[in-house]
Structures are given as C-alpha cells and as structure tokens.
Amino acid sequence: MTEKSTVTENEFNLLSTAIQGLLLKTGFAKDHEENSTLFSMFGTVIVMGQLGIPCSPVAGDWYIHHPDGQRVLGIGKSVGKRTNPNWAGFHTWIQTETHIIDLMSPMYPEIFPAANSPFPLQRRMLQLPRKDDAKNWEEFQQGAPLMTVPNEELTDALLAKVADDQRCEDLAGALVHWWPKLKEDTKATLALYPDGGEGLAIARTGHSAEGVWQGPSEVVKAM
C-alpha cells in the first residue's frame, strides 16, 4: 500500500472547483454523463500525476444512502433488487487503492434535487473507504453507505473516447499547468486559448465541500 491514498479536504475542494470552473467556462460538457466522466478523468490526472496517489476513473451505477438513512440516492437504472448499468444513467468516480472519491459530491443538491426536502443535502466531500462499498444490494440495504456497480466495458470505452479526443487532452494539460499555481494562490486564474477562439480567463467556481460525507452506516457502527 502506498503512503498516501487519500486527498485532503483542501486538495479536494481546490480540484473540484477548478474542474467546475474549467467545464463551465469552456462549455465542454453538455450533460451529467459528460460532466461526471470529465470530473473523474481530469481528477485522476491531478490525483495521480500531481499528488502521487495511484488511482483510476471507474464508470458504472452509483448508489448512496441519504444521510437521513431513509432514502437511496441513485444514478443508474434499478431493476428490482438488481442494477442494470446503461449509457443513460451511469456515473463516473475515482478509485484509489483504499478509497472511492467523487469530486462531484459538493454538487449533489443539484444532481439530486428531488431529495433535498425536507432534509436538504449538505455539500460534503465524498471520500469513502472501499471496504464500505456494498458487495451486493442486500448488504447495501443493511446499511452500507455506498454501492457502486462498476462497468468495465463502459469504463474502457470512455477511456478510449477520451484518448481519441484532442480537446480532452488539451484541457487536461491546461489543468496540469494551472494546478501548481493554484497550490500557491487559490485565486490564481488560467488563461486558455481554444483553437480558433478568443482567450478565456478560467477561475475556480461553483461549490466547495464543507466537511466529510457520512452515511447512515456511521450511526450503525457507533451503536
């Protein structure tokens, strides 16, 4: 096991808001599928390349328990007690040797708007130990905070698609260039010059996490 396999809350927020700003200003992502894919792809570039944490992007279905313990928040297609990953409802996240990270978790109130009332979702950093990832639906129903259903074929297809898209490579390179400047000055901006377009001033934007995500299993373990 490597010495470092998790990110700090400061690193998480710096990276999450930098990616939010990059995608918002360039208008590159058009829907949740593209957003989550790019968040995990760009996140992996920084987490592995700049923070030295071995990791990889993973795509599939994503289910978490609302912190109130009464509801399930899901991205994917549920059929009975089993899940059926499909192109219309997948999510993409980052996996290190020990943890699962979702850089989009501060955006959950927008991703799951119907779940906000009467218990609004808080903007938290989701970085959960992989041991807390349920192995099946029954284990998830018993209180595990998270259940991922990785789709290896889909993940490989996404990686191939990104590898073939020069725009993704350019944006990833711009983020790598921006990162050390952000580490020195969190208000640092990035000057981006898209091919055939006017110069863009990219700044961190969007929502930051305040605290760490905790699911209902935290209560169960404490009893």
N, C-alpha and C positions, 0 to 999 in steps of 0.2 A: 504494500500500500504506500502511496506517496505521502510525503509530509503534509502537503496541502491539498485538500479535495473539496473545500467549500469556499464560497466567496463571503466577504464581509457585507454588512448592510450598506456601507458606504460604496463599495465596489458595485454591488447590485444596483443601487439607485443611479449611480453615475452611468453605468452601462445601459440600463433600461431607458433612462430619459434621453441619452444620446441617440439611441436607436429610434425612439419615438420622434425626436426632432428630425433625424435624417429621413425617415419614411414620410413624415408629414410634409416636409419642405419639398421633397422630390416628387411626392405623389406616386411613388413607385408601386406600392401595394394597394390593391383595389378592394380586397375583402379579407375576412378573417383568415381564410386559408393561406393567402399570400402573406398576410401580416405575421401569423404565427411561424410560418416557415422562415421568413427573413429574420425574425427575432431570434430564433434558435440558431440559424446559420451564422448570422453576424455575431451573436453572443458566443458561439463556440470559437470563432476566430479570435476573440479577445480573451475569453476564459482560458483557452488552451495556449494560444500564441503569446499573450502578454502577461497573464497571471500564472502560467506554468501549471495549470490543472488539467490533466488528461480528461477529455470529455468528448461527447459526440451528440449530434442532434438526432432525435428519435421522433417518428411520427406514428400516430395511431389514435385510439379513442382515449378520452381523459375524463375521469370521474372523481370528484372530491365531495366530501361532506361539508355542507354549510356549517359554520362554527356553532350554530344553534342546535346542531345534532338532529334536526327534524327533517332536513331536506337534502337531496342529492343534486349537485350541480354537474351537469354533464355536457361534454362536447363530443358528439358522435351519435350513433344510431343504436338504440337499445331495442332488442327483440326478446321479449320475455325476460328470463333471468340471464341471458347471454348477450354479448355485444357483437355487433357486426360492423367492423370498420368500413368506411366507404369514403369516396372522394368528397362527398357533400358535407361531411361533418367531422373531419379529423382535426386534431390539434398537434402541435409540434413543441417539444420541450428539449431540455439539455440534461444529459446524464453524465455524472462523474463516476468515479469508482465506487463512491459511497452514497451519493445524494442525487436527487431529482430536483432540477431548478426550472422554474417557469418565470422568465423575465417579464411576462405579460401580467403577472398577478396583481400589480397595482391598478390594472385596467379592468379587473373583474366586475366592478359595478356597472361598467358599460357592456361587458361581454355577457353578463347575466342580469340584465335589467329587471326581469320579472321576479327575481329572487330578492330584490332589495327591500321589500316591505313585507312585514312590519319590522324586520331585523336587517337593517342596511349592512351590506358587505363593507368591511373595512379594507383599506388599501395596505396590504401586508406583503412582506417578502416571502414567497413560497420557495423554500429550500428544505425538502423533507428527506430524511434518511431512506434509502432504498428498501430497508427492512420494513418500513411502514407502508410499502406499496402492496396492496392486497394481491394474493395469487389467484383469487377467483371471486366471483360475485358473492358467494356465501361469506367469505372472510371479510369482504368489504361491508356487507350488511351487519356484521358483528361488531363493527366499529373502527376498522382500519381507516385512516384519514383520506387515503388516496387509492385509486385503482387505475393503472394505466394498462392499455391493451396495445402494445407495440405492433406495428405492421411493418415487417422487414422489407417486403416488396415495395411498399409505398415509400418508405424511407430511402431505399436505394434509388427509386425513380426521382424523388425530389433532389437528392444529391447530384444525380446525373443532369437534371434540368438546370440546376444552379451552375454546375461546372460548364455547361454549354452556353451560359448567358453572360456575355461580357459586361453587361450593366451591373450584375450582381458582384462580379469580381471587382469592378471599379468602385462600387460603393463600399465593399468590404475593405479595399485598400485605403479608401478615404477615412474610414473609421479607425483603422490601424494608425494612420498618420495623425489623427485627431487625439487618440487616446492618451499619449504621454503629456500632451498639452492640457488635457482635462485633469489629469492627475495633479498637475502643478497649479492649475487655476480652473475651478469648476465652472467659471463663467466664460471660458475660452470658446471662441466660435471657430467654425470650419468654413473656409472659402472653397466652394465647389463649382467647377466649371463643366457642366454637361456638354457633350459633343453637340455643336450646333446651337447651343443655348446660352442665355445670359448667365453671368456669375450668380451663385446663390450663397447667402450667408446662413450657415446652419448653426443653430443653437440648441442646447438641451431644452426640452419642453415636455409637456404632459404631466403625468402624475408620478410622485415618488411613493415608496413604501414607508410606512411608519410601524416598525415592529415586525415580528415574525408570524407567519400564518400558523394557526393551531387549530386542528380539527377536533371533533368530539372524542377521539381516542385519548387525547391528553387528559380528559376528565376521567375516563375509564381507568387509565393507568395510575391515576393519583388516588383512586379509591382503595 
